[in-house]
Amino acid sequence: MPILYVVGTPIGNLEDISVRALRVLREVGLIAAEDTRKTRRLLSAYEVDTPLTTYHEHSSKAKLNQLLGHLEREDVALVSEAGMPGLSDPGYDLVVAAFDRGICVVAVPGPSAVITALVVSGLPTDQFVYVGFLPRRKGQRQRLLGSMCDESRTIVAFEAPHRLTEALTDIGEILGDRRVSVCRELTKVHEENFRGRVSQAREHFAQPRGEFSLVIEGKTRAWL
């Protein structure tokens, strides 16, 4: 029976692709990609000529069914814009649909911005909670942060550059001036990892650019 491969791809540096991932991408009949432009750059770098199609958050139900039809005949690899598909990513829907059809789903592990940011944060890694992208609307973001005031685990979140200042302000006001690690452009040319207090991070990133991962200290005795 054909297999849906969930393939991890680099979050920045193209050298982070695994040998197994390259083999699978060469052997499958079709690659379903969130961003075909970025995936083409990866495939071109490693001379992979497997057919490519789009699958992203705006893809129709018909496109989902089309991919399921391919999976009745041949293996398909699912890749996201960067990292592991299914994390803050529309690939989740395809994985669920494949399971519902009795199709085998196999992970080909690879880079993850969540884990990468966590392990270089200098904050506890034994337990953590991932909340994805912080809500765009201020009220929703504040409610989410308010619900986490008593969270003792390390908190990991993503944020867009144009909302970073507002997000850090809300974090400081609601959670307190906790320790935080703010990672920018992980594994890319302009990679940066700032460690300090929330207020210091807000001052440091006065003109934020790039993609950001936030690792926030959980509630400790200092915040009781």
C-alpha positions as a LaTeX table, in Angstrom:
\begin{tabular}{lrrr}
\hline
Residue & $x$ (\AA) & $y$ (\AA) & $z$ (\AA) \\
\hline
Met1 & 0.00 & 0.00 & 0.00 \\
Pro2 & 1.30 & 3.52 & $-0.82$ \\
Ile3 & 2.66 & 5.65 & 2.01 \\
Leu4 & 2.28 & 9.30 & 2.98 \\
Tyr5 & 5.71 & 10.44 & 4.14 \\
Val6 & 5.78 & 13.45 & 6.47 \\
Val7 & 9.23 & 14.82 & 5.69 \\
Gly8 & 11.16 & 17.34 & 7.78 \\
Thr9 & 13.06 & 19.92 & 5.75 \\
Pro10 & 15.54 & 22.66 & 6.76 \\
Ile11 & 14.26 & 25.70 & 8.66 \\
Gly12 & 17.01 & 27.77 & 7.08 \\
Asn13 & 20.36 & 26.15 & 6.32 \\
Leu14 & 19.92 & 23.73 & 3.41 \\
Glu15 & 22.69 & 21.51 & 4.78 \\
Asp16 & 20.34 & 20.39 & 7.56 \\
Ile17 & 18.42 & 18.03 & 5.25 \\
Ser18 & 18.89 & 14.38 & 6.18 \\
Val19 & 20.17 & 11.60 & 3.92 \\
Arg20 & 16.93 & 9.68 & 4.47 \\
Ala21 & 14.80 & 12.72 & 3.60 \\
Leu22 & 16.64 & 13.16 & 0.31 \\
Arg23 & 16.19 & 9.48 & $-0.55$ \\
Val24 & 12.45 & 9.63 & 0.16 \\
Leu25 & 12.00 & 12.84 & $-1.83$ \\
Arg26 & 13.71 & 11.17 & $-4.80$ \\
Glu27 & 11.71 & 7.93 & $-4.57$ \\
Val28 & 8.12 & 9.14 & $-4.05$ \\
Gly29 & 5.81 & 9.76 & $-6.97$ \\
Leu30 & 4.78 & 13.25 & $-5.86$ \\
Ile31 & 5.80 & 15.93 & $-3.36$ \\
Ala32 & 3.06 & 18.07 & $-1.80$ \\
Ala33 & 4.63 & 21.35 & $-0.67$ \\
Glu34 & 3.30 & 24.28 & 1.34 \\
Asp35 & 5.54 & 26.71 & $-0.58$ \\
Thr36 & 6.68 & 25.34 & $-3.93$ \\
Arg37 & 9.18 & 28.16 & $-4.49$ \\
Lys38 & 11.13 & 27.33 & $-1.34$ \\
Thr39 & 10.84 & 23.60 & $-1.94$ \\
Arg40 & 12.11 & 23.99 & $-5.51$ \\
Arg41 & 15.24 & 25.71 & $-4.19$ \\
Leu42 & 15.86 & 22.75 & $-1.88$ \\
Leu43 & 15.19 & 20.18 & $-4.59$ \\
Ser44 & 17.38 & 22.05 & $-7.07$ \\
Ala45 & 20.26 & 22.20 & $-4.59$ \\
Tyr46 & 20.24 & 18.41 & $-4.34$ \\
Glu47 & 19.23 & 17.63 & $-7.94$ \\
Val48 & 15.88 & 16.07 & $-7.00$ \\
Asp49 & 13.46 & 16.09 & $-9.96$ \\
Thr50 & 10.35 & 14.53 & $-8.39$ \\
Pro51 & 7.05 & 16.16 & $-9.52$ \\
Leu52 & 5.86 & 18.90 & $-7.20$ \\
Thr53 & 2.39 & 20.21 & $-6.34$ \\
Thr54 & 1.04 & 22.76 & $-3.89$ \\
Tyr55 & $-0.76$ & 22.04 & $-0.65$ \\
His56 & $-1.26$ & 24.96 & 1.75 \\
Glu57 & $-3.83$ & 26.56 & 4.04 \\
His58 & $-5.83$ & 27.92 & 1.10 \\
Ser59 & $-5.96$ & 24.62 & $-0.80$ \\
Ser60 & $-9.46$ & 23.41 & $-1.57$ \\
Lys61 & $-11.18$ & 20.22 & $-0.50$ \\
Ala62 & $-10.78$ & 19.10 & $-4.11$ \\
Lys63 & $-6.99$ & 19.41 & $-3.79$ \\
Leu64 & $-7.05$ & 17.32 & $-0.63$ \\
Asn65 & $-9.06$ & 14.64 & $-2.43$ \\
Gln66 & $-6.66$ & 14.83 & $-5.38$ \\
Leu67 & $-3.74$ & 14.04 & $-3.09$ \\
Leu68 & $-5.67$ & 11.19 & $-1.48$ \\
Gly69 & $-6.26$ & 9.86 & $-4.99$ \\
His70 & $-2.51$ & 9.91 & $-5.65$ \\
Leu71 & $-2.03$ & 7.97 & $-2.41$ \\
Glu72 & $-4.15$ & 5.17 & $-3.81$ \\
Arg73 & $-1.56$ & 4.70 & $-6.56$ \\
Glu74 & 1.81 & 5.96 & $-5.33$ \\
Asp75 & 3.80 & 7.27 & $-2.38$ \\
Val76 & 3.50 & 10.98 & $-1.61$ \\
Ala77 & 5.86 & 13.16 & 0.45 \\
Leu78 & 4.40 & 16.05 & 2.43 \\
Val79 & 6.74 & 18.97 & 3.15 \\
Ser80 & 6.08 & 22.31 & 4.81 \\
Glu81 & 7.61 & 25.69 & 4.10 \\
Ala82 & 10.24 & 24.80 & 6.69 \\
Gly83 & 10.68 & 22.23 & 9.45 \\
Met84 & 8.30 & 19.40 & 10.29 \\
Pro85 & 4.93 & 19.39 & 8.52 \\
Gly86 & 1.84 & 19.51 & 10.72 \\
Leu87 & 3.17 & 21.97 & 13.33 \\
Ser88 & 1.30 & 25.25 & 12.79 \\
Asp89 & 0.92 & 23.94 & 9.27 \\
Pro90 & $-1.96$ & 22.81 & 7.01 \\
Gly91 & $-0.36$ & 19.40 & 6.54 \\
Tyr92 & $-2.27$ & 18.27 & 9.62 \\
Asp93 & $-5.48$ & 17.96 & 7.57 \\
Leu94 & $-3.84$ & 15.69 & 5.02 \\
Val95 & $-2.39$ & 13.46 & 7.73 \\
Val96 & $-5.80$ & 13.07 & 9.39 \\
Ala97 & $-7.50$ & 12.38 & 6.06 \\
Ala98 & $-4.88$ & 9.76 & 5.21 \\
Phe99 & $-5.44$ & 7.98 & 8.53 \\
Asp100 & $-9.19$ & 8.04 & 7.90 \\
Arg101 & $-8.60$ & 6.30 & 4.55 \\
Gly102 & $-6.40$ & 3.66 & 6.13 \\
Ile103 & $-3.30$ & 5.03 & 4.43 \\
Cys104 & 0.02 & 4.43 & 6.17 \\
Val105 & 1.67 & 7.63 & 7.44 \\
Val106 & 5.42 & 7.58 & 8.11 \\
Ala107 & 7.46 & 10.42 & 9.60 \\
Val108 & 10.91 & 11.26 & 8.30 \\
Pro109 & 12.14 & 13.42 & 11.20 \\
Gly110 & 13.98 & 16.62 & 10.56 \\
Pro111 & 14.60 & 20.15 & 11.84 \\
Ser112 & 12.03 & 21.88 & 14.03 \\
Ala113 & 12.10 & 25.55 & 15.00 \\
Val114 & 10.30 & 24.68 & 18.24 \\
Ile115 & 12.98 & 22.29 & 19.48 \\
Thr116 & 15.85 & 24.33 & 18.04 \\
Ala117 & 14.73 & 27.47 & 19.89 \\
Leu118 & 14.10 & 25.53 & 23.09 \\
Val119 & 17.49 & 23.82 & 23.34 \\
Val120 & 19.46 & 27.06 & 22.84 \\
Ser121 & 17.25 & 29.14 & 25.15 \\
Gly122 & 19.05 & 28.43 & 28.41 \\
Leu123 & 15.63 & 27.81 & 29.98 \\
Pro124 & 14.37 & 24.47 & 31.38 \\
Thr125 & 13.80 & 21.89 & 28.64 \\
Asp126 & 12.49 & 18.95 & 30.66 \\
Gln127 & 8.90 & 20.12 & 30.21 \\
Phe128 & 7.50 & 22.74 & 27.87 \\
Val129 & 4.28 & 23.84 & 26.21 \\
Tyr130 & 4.07 & 25.00 & 22.59 \\
Val131 & 1.33 & 27.49 & 21.74 \\
Gly132 & 2.07 & 28.09 & 18.05 \\
Phe133 & 1.76 & 31.62 & 16.68 \\
Leu134 & 0.46 & 34.08 & 19.24 \\
Pro135 & $-2.99$ & 35.45 & 18.26 \\
Arg136 & $-2.91$ & 38.45 & 15.95 \\
Arg137 & $-5.61$ & 40.38 & 17.80 \\
Lys138 & $-4.47$ & 42.08 & 20.97 \\
Gly139 & $-7.46$ & 40.96 & 23.05 \\
Gln140 & $-7.10$ & 37.32 & 22.03 \\
Arg141 & $-3.35$ & 37.42 & 22.64 \\
Gln142 & $-3.83$ & 38.89 & 26.10 \\
Arg143 & $-6.45$ & 36.27 & 26.98 \\
Leu144 & $-4.10$ & 33.47 & 25.91 \\
Leu145 & $-1.25$ & 34.90 & 27.96 \\
Gly146 & $-3.59$ & 35.42 & 30.91 \\
Ser147 & $-4.55$ & 31.74 & 30.80 \\
Met148 & $-0.85$ & 30.87 & 31.17 \\
Cys149 & $-0.03$ & 32.97 & 34.22 \\
Asp150 & 0.25 & 29.86 & 36.40 \\
Glu151 & 2.01 & 27.72 & 33.77 \\
Ser152 & 5.21 & 26.37 & 35.33 \\
Arg153 & 6.53 & 24.80 & 32.13 \\
Thr154 & 8.67 & 26.69 & 29.64 \\
Ile155 & 6.49 & 28.33 & 26.96 \\
Val156 & 7.43 & 28.31 & 23.26 \\
Ala157 & 5.66 & 30.50 & 20.70 \\
Phe158 & 6.15 & 31.99 & 17.24 \\
Glu159 & 5.65 & 35.64 & 16.34 \\
Ala160 & 5.79 & 37.79 & 13.21 \\
Pro161 & 8.23 & 40.73 & 13.16 \\
His162 & 5.54 & 43.41 & 12.82 \\
Arg163 & 3.80 & 42.13 & 15.97 \\
Leu164 & 6.87 & 41.36 & 18.09 \\
Thr165 & 6.94 & 44.65 & 20.01 \\
Glu166 & 3.27 & 44.44 & 20.95 \\
Ala167 & 3.64 & 40.77 & 21.89 \\
Leu168 & 6.62 & 41.42 & 24.17 \\
Thr169 & 4.75 & 44.32 & 25.77 \\
Asp170 & 1.77 & 42.06 & 26.52 \\
Ile171 & 4.03 & 39.30 & 27.83 \\
Gly172 & 5.74 & 41.72 & 30.20 \\
Glu173 & 2.49 & 43.22 & 31.44 \\
Ile174 & 0.66 & 39.91 & 31.93 \\
Leu175 & 3.38 & 37.38 & 32.79 \\
Gly176 & 5.92 & 39.77 & 34.29 \\
Asp177 & 9.49 & 40.66 & 33.33 \\
Arg178 & 10.53 & 37.04 & 33.09 \\
Arg179 & 13.57 & 35.51 & 31.48 \\
Val180 & 13.10 & 35.00 & 27.78 \\
Ser181 & 15.02 & 33.79 & 24.76 \\
Val182 & 14.13 & 35.46 & 21.47 \\
Cys183 & 15.50 & 33.61 & 18.45 \\
Arg184 & 15.61 & 35.38 & 15.10 \\
Glu185 & 16.18 & 33.71 & 11.73 \\
Leu186 & 17.21 & 30.35 & 13.21 \\
Thr187 & 19.98 & 28.59 & 11.20 \\
Lys188 & 19.98 & 31.37 & 8.59 \\
Val189 & 22.68 & 33.89 & 7.70 \\
His190 & 21.43 & 36.52 & 10.15 \\
Glu191 & 20.67 & 34.12 & 13.00 \\
Glu192 & 20.46 & 35.75 & 16.41 \\
Asn193 & 19.61 & 34.43 & 19.87 \\
Phe194 & 18.90 & 37.06 & 22.51 \\
Arg195 & 18.70 & 36.00 & 26.16 \\
Gly196 & 17.54 & 38.32 & 28.92 \\
Arg197 & 14.40 & 39.77 & 30.44 \\
Val198 & 11.27 & 40.58 & 28.48 \\
Ser199 & 11.87 & 44.32 & 28.88 \\
Gln200 & 15.43 & 43.93 & 27.61 \\
Ala201 & 14.26 & 41.94 & 24.59 \\
Arg202 & 11.73 & 44.62 & 23.72 \\
Glu203 & 14.46 & 47.27 & 23.83 \\
His204 & 16.92 & 45.10 & 21.87 \\
Phe205 & 14.50 & 44.40 & 19.03 \\
Ala206 & 13.38 & 47.98 & 18.50 \\
Gln207 & 13.15 & 47.39 & 14.73 \\
Pro208 & 12.46 & 43.65 & 14.42 \\
Arg209 & 13.07 & 41.88 & 11.12 \\
Gly210 & 12.88 & 38.21 & 10.21 \\
Glu211 & 11.14 & 35.22 & 11.74 \\
Phe212 & 10.97 & 34.97 & 15.53 \\
Ser213 & 10.69 & 32.13 & 18.03 \\
Leu214 & 9.98 & 33.06 & 21.65 \\
Val215 & 10.94 & 30.88 & 24.62 \\
Ile216 & 9.45 & 32.22 & 27.85 \\
Glu217 & 10.29 & 31.20 & 31.39 \\
Gly218 & 7.49 & 29.37 & 33.19 \\
Lys219 & 6.11 & 30.48 & 36.54 \\
Thr220 & 8.67 & 30.05 & 39.29 \\
Arg221 & 8.83 & 31.13 & 42.93 \\
Ala222 & 10.04 & 34.51 & 41.73 \\
Trp223 & 6.64 & 35.08 & 40.12 \\
Leu224 & 4.44 & 33.78 & 42.93 \\
\hline
\end{tabular}
